[in-house]
Amino acid sequence: MGALPHVESNGSGQRTITSWAPATGERLGEVRVSSKDDVRSAVARAKKAQAAWGVLPVAERCERLYRLRDALVERAEEIIDVVSRECGKPQPDALTEVTVTADILTYYCKNAPSILAPRDIGLHLLKHKKSTVHYVPRGVVGVIAPWNFPFLIPMGDVAAALVAGNAVVLKPSEVTPLTMQKTKEIFDATGLPEDLFTVVYGHGDVGAALIEGGIQKLVFTGAVETGKRVAAACGANLVPCVMELGGKAPLIACADCDVERTARAIVYGGFVNAGQVCISVERVYAHEQVHDQIVARVRDLTRELRQGDPQGTETVDVGAIIFPKQIEIAEKHIADAVAKGAEVLTGGKAKPGPGQFFEPTILTGCDHTMSVMTEEIFGPVVPIQKVASEDEAVRLANDSHLGLNAYVFTKNREKGRRLAQRVEAGSVVVNDVLVNYAATETPFGGIKQSGFGRIHGDDALRDMCDARHVLSGRVPEASSDPLWFPYSSKAYRWQVRLLRALFSRGSIVERIGKIF
């Protein structure tokens, strides 16, 4: 087993965090823990860098940020290597992190000049006024990142913030600090302003210092309970924030689904990154007409998966558990389910030997009395429940305090879209899994206790800015205005008549609205 991340002294009085390889227990390296003064200094330097960066035209910022995109692509193998070692994940999984990040940067750099262009708002009543919204950089954006995708998740937020004209101070997870250390090294080699993107290291106290350090926005990705504390701290400091928290993604397998595709989607969606994905397939509701077929195929496909150290000579499909506490959580859920009548079809236990591995596990005979169907697992465990109808599946899918992603499988696409609109989640995907996170144009985020706010998409880019509304006249203004002081009874009676003329049925406003 690898060690939990911990703070130690490096002999010179400086506190450090050690990164351990979860697949082998090997010590990978260390980073220096940032003090509160370090965090305040980072934010102050970022503000100075942002002042010059934010006044550049959007198109010029984007042109410069293509250099970052190109550098990440050119040095992709370096990033893949550190992500694979630090997370114990197969190299194809780490490659996906780089690929999606490159696409996010490309999309925003290509489209930001139009997305962030001033937007005129046609006024329905005040026709003598001109209304324009300008998108102005907020300043310094803080990012607190998780350990499951230590490159992709934070860099998507970094890309949006920088394109919008902000600077970024990022705190990576203390479990996976070396990934951002490598990323910062690559960033500094691009010639972009050094303090425009800064990394601080540490545990929760460093995150708290970041929130209190004078940032203008925070993007947090992590667990629900931690997110509640972070949101409270942001509220106390009046820092706008985006909370991307946990998920309990249901997969509804309709009676007319393609059994082979559905089974393969369950196995991939449940076990990629060893199930440590906020939008993993965490529970399956299979219609009784296809339940047995799906269970049998999922069992066989799961038993074919290759698990082990991704740095070995043989290619593996499923890697290690990044954070060892997740093994205890998986064991607890499985024990509860079995005690209540579920069957472990395959897997079900930690693998002996070096490293932090947990067998890909399928549970059948599950129901909502079991925690495995109602609480986030964040590990390679997929519970399956038989349902009598699609209505029952939707009801059970919605019986959750979480609502990040969901999946519907049916050969009838129109029915799939109808069912998707009934499922309570931030995103619902028909006949596929996980892919919506890679659709950069679309908003990503949750409802219920899965959080609030959105990343990706045009609106998320705009939300990296302050919306500054400018209202001006279309015609020369008189020296006074009929609504200004001094008030008079005559003017008041005229205003009452005007009110009724404007807003009664068939009024001037309604007629003008139909014309325009």
Secondary structure as GFF3:
##gff-version 3
##sequence-region A 1 516
A	DSSP	beta_strand	7	9	.	.	.	ID=ss1
A	DSSP	beta_strand	15	20	.	.	.	ID=ss2
A	DSSP	beta_strand	27	32	.	.	.	ID=ss3
A	DSSP	alpha_helix	36	53	.	.	.	ID=ss4
A	DSSP	alpha_helix	58	74	.	.	.	ID=ss5
A	DSSP	alpha_helix	76	87	.	.	.	ID=ss6
A	DSSP	alpha_helix	91	115	.	.	.	ID=ss7
A	DSSP	beta_strand	119	120	.	.	.	ID=ss8
A	DSSP	beta_strand	129	137	.	.	.	ID=ss9
A	DSSP	beta_strand	140	144	.	.	.	ID=ss10
A	DSSP	alpha_helix	152	163	.	.	.	ID=ss11
A	DSSP	beta_strand	167	171	.	.	.	ID=ss12
A	DSSP	alpha_helix	177	188	.	.	.	ID=ss13
A	DSSP	three_ten_helix	194	196	.	.	.	ID=ss14
A	DSSP	beta_strand	197	199	.	.	.	ID=ss15
A	DSSP	alpha_helix	204	211	.	.	.	ID=ss16
A	DSSP	beta_strand	217	221	.	.	.	ID=ss17
A	DSSP	alpha_helix	224	236	.	.	.	ID=ss18
A	DSSP	beta_strand	241	244	.	.	.	ID=ss19
A	DSSP	beta_strand	249	253	.	.	.	ID=ss20
A	DSSP	alpha_helix	259	271	.	.	.	ID=ss21
A	DSSP	three_ten_helix	272	275	.	.	.	ID=ss22
A	DSSP	beta_strand	281	287	.	.	.	ID=ss23
A	DSSP	alpha_helix	291	303	.	.	.	ID=ss24
A	DSSP	alpha_helix	325	339	.	.	.	ID=ss25
A	DSSP	beta_strand	343	346	.	.	.	ID=ss26
A	DSSP	beta_strand	361	364	.	.	.	ID=ss27
A	DSSP	alpha_helix	371	374	.	.	.	ID=ss28
A	DSSP	beta_strand	381	387	.	.	.	ID=ss29
A	DSSP	alpha_helix	390	398	.	.	.	ID=ss30
A	DSSP	beta_strand	402	403	.	.	.	ID=ss31
A	DSSP	beta_strand	405	409	.	.	.	ID=ss32
A	DSSP	alpha_helix	413	420	.	.	.	ID=ss33
A	DSSP	beta_strand	427	430	.	.	.	ID=ss34
A	DSSP	three_ten_helix	435	438	.	.	.	ID=ss35
A	DSSP	beta_strand	447	448	.	.	.	ID=ss36
A	DSSP	beta_strand	451	452	.	.	.	ID=ss37
A	DSSP	alpha_helix	457	462	.	.	.	ID=ss38
A	DSSP	beta_strand	465	473	.	.	.	ID=ss39
A	DSSP	alpha_helix	489	503	.	.	.	ID=ss40
A	DSSP	alpha_helix	508	515	.	.	.	ID=ss41
###
